[in-house]
Structure formats: C-alpha cells, structure tokens
Amino acid sequence: MKNFLCIVLLVSFSFDINAQSGKNVEENQFKINIINPGIEYEAGIGTNQTINLGLGFQFGASGGGSEFNYAFLPAINAQYRYFYNMGRRLDKGKRIDGNTGNYLAASATLFTSDVVIGNVESGSGTAGFMGPVYGIQRTYPKGFNYTMEFGLGLYFSSDENFQAVDTGFGPTISFSIGWVIGKNKNK
C-alpha cells in the first residue's frame, strides 16, 4: 500500500514539476461529505491535476443472491486525479471552479474492519481497494458539491474471514454529496 501511494505521488509530480501559475484546478479546497460522512482535502499539483485525500466512513457491499453483505466502515482514501476536460469546458464557457470537471484517477482506499453499521461482524484487520476510476465532480457557486465515480480494481483483506470484503477484482461505485468550504471557488 505504501509503495502504491509513493508511486502515485512520484508520477503526479513528474507530470508538472514546474507548475504553471495558470492552473485550471484549485490550489486547495476542503469538502465535507454527507452521504459517506467525512472530510476531503484536494490540492492542485499541476495544470489539470490534483491529489485528493479523504477520511470518513465508506459503504461497502459484497456477495449476491441470498448472501448480501454490507457495512459502513472507517476509511482513508487517496487519489491522483487528472481532469481531462478543463480546457474544453473553458472553451465552451462552462465553469471549472471548485474543480468542476471529469477526471481519471488512480485510487487507493484502506478500510478498518470495525463495522459501524452492517449485517456482518467486525474483523481483525484491514481491507482495501486499489485501481483506476472515472469520476465526475461538480461544484456550484454556493459550494454545493457532488462526485460520482466508477471503476474496476483489486479488493483485498488481511482477515480472510471478514465478510464485508471479498478479495479479488471487482467494480467500485461511489457517490458523495457535500459542500466545499472556504473561498477558493474563484474561477
């Protein structure tokens, strides 16, 4: 996990070592999420690139048919995001403030196995997800924000009996609603 995060950071800095003053993304912004309760910090590291760090509770589900397992788990998330449509949005006169745009991201999430709400017992270790995601983020003038993500990656668990996470490849879907706080919504 540490190696993955180090690689993400090195790759992100290599894209734009000499960051231009004309970034299309915010220098930094804080977000409060309601659906998956938590906080996020997003920092601009290049013209169209950010690092997004989140801390809160994540919903997880696994199984199917008669064995459907679900849980809200404490989690930490790190993403390198590349906003690929900022220039096109500007050309069309659309807003990009609050990092409003579509992005591709390398995502890593680490969960504790302490179930807050769910139909499974807490485990004795950690679980996680690593993989690429496609995301859409919109921030409105008053700070209202929503983000949707879809991807495919590797799920893993240090406790093989922890039923909230099945080890192996699988899809990820994420949706959050919240607010950007502060005054960085200036583009």
JOZIGI-V934120 format. One record per residue. N is the residue number from 1. PSI is psi in degrees with one decimal (none if undefined). NEAR is the number of other C-alpha atoms within 8 Angstrom. Layout:
BEGIN
[[N:PSI:NEAR] [N:PSI:NEAR]]
END
This chain:
BEGIN
[[1:-44.5:4] [2:-41.9:5] [3:-41.4:6] [4:-46.9:7] [5:-38.5:10] [6:-41.9:8] [7:-44.0:8] [8:-44.9:10] [9:-43.8:9] [10:-43.2:8] [11:-42.7:8] [12:-38.2:11] [13:-28.4:10] [14:-23.1:7] [15:-35.5:7] [16:69.6:10] [17:-44.7:7] [18:76.7:4] [19:131.6:9] [20:153.7:7] [21:-16.2:4] [22:49.0:5] [23:144.5:11] [24:-11.9:10] [25:161.0:14] [26:146.4:13] [27:-44.4:8] [28:152.2:9] [29:145.7:13] [30:141.9:11] [31:144.7:11] [32:127.4:12] [33:144.8:13] [34:-46.4:9] [35:-57.2:8] [36:92.1:10] [37:129.5:10] [38:-173.3:11] [39:155.1:11] [40:149.5:12] [41:126.6:11] [42:124.4:11] [43:131.5:11] [44:127.6:14] [45:-2.9:13] [46:-174.2:14] [47:-45.6:12] [48:23.6:13] [49:144.2:13] [50:161.1:13] [51:128.3:12] [52:125.0:13] [53:131.5:11] [54:149.3:11] [55:127.2:11] [56:-148.7:11] [57:137.8:11] [58:144.5:10] [59:134.6:9] [60:144.8:10] [61:147.6:10] [62:168.3:11] [63:-172.5:8] [64:168.5:6] [65:-126.0:5] [66:-11.4:4] [67:80.0:6] [68:116.8:9] [69:140.4:12] [70:155.7:12] [71:148.1:14] [72:124.9:12] [73:144.1:15] [74:138.6:14] [75:156.3:12] [76:138.0:11] [77:141.4:12] [78:136.1:12] [79:141.3:11] [80:121.6:14] [81:133.4:12] [82:112.0:10] [83:105.3:11] [84:-10.7:10] [85:19.9:9] [86:-46.5:12] [87:-43.6:8] [88:-39.1:7] [89:-42.0:12] [90:-43.0:10] [91:-32.8:7] [92:1.7:6] [93:17.4:6] [94:159.5:7] [95:147.5:8] [96:2.5:13] [97:150.9:11] [98:22.5:16] [99:44.2:11] [100:114.8:11] [101:-176.9:13] [102:146.3:12] [103:159.3:13] [104:140.1:12] [105:148.3:12] [106:121.7:12] [107:140.5:13] [108:129.2:12] [109:135.2:11] [110:124.6:11] [111:145.9:11] [112:161.9:10] [113:22.6:13] [114:100.3:9] [115:123.1:13] [116:-50.1:8] [117:137.2:7] [118:177.8:10] [119:19.8:7] [120:159.7:10] [121:150.6:8] [122:150.4:8] [123:-163.6:11] [124:24.7:8] [125:-143.4:9] [126:164.1:12] [127:167.6:14] [128:-179.1:11] [129:139.5:12] [130:132.7:11] [131:175.5:11] [132:147.5:11] [133:153.9:12] [134:131.1:11] [135:155.8:12] [136:124.9:11] [137:132.8:13] [138:131.9:11] [139:129.0:13] [140:162.6:8] [141:-35.2:6] [142:1.8:4] [143:-9.1:11] [144:135.3:11] [145:140.4:12] [146:149.8:11] [147:135.7:12] [148:137.8:11] [149:145.9:12] [150:140.4:11] [151:-175.3:11] [152:132.7:11] [153:-166.7:12] [154:125.3:11] [155:143.3:14] [156:157.7:11] [157:137.8:13] [158:-10.8:7] [159:104.7:10] [160:-15.6:6] [161:-1.1:5] [162:110.6:12] [163:-9.6:10] [164:-20.3:11] [165:123.3:12] [166:125.4:10] [167:134.2:8] [168:-176.4:7] [169:143.3:8] [170:171.9:8] [171:159.0:8] [172:139.0:9] [173:132.9:8] [174:142.7:8] [175:130.4:9] [176:147.7:11] [177:137.1:11] [178:-154.8:12] [179:140.8:10] [180:128.3:13] [181:151.4:9] [182:-171.8:7] [183:31.4:5] [184:5.1:9] [185:74.9:10] [186:6.1:6] [187:none:6]]
END
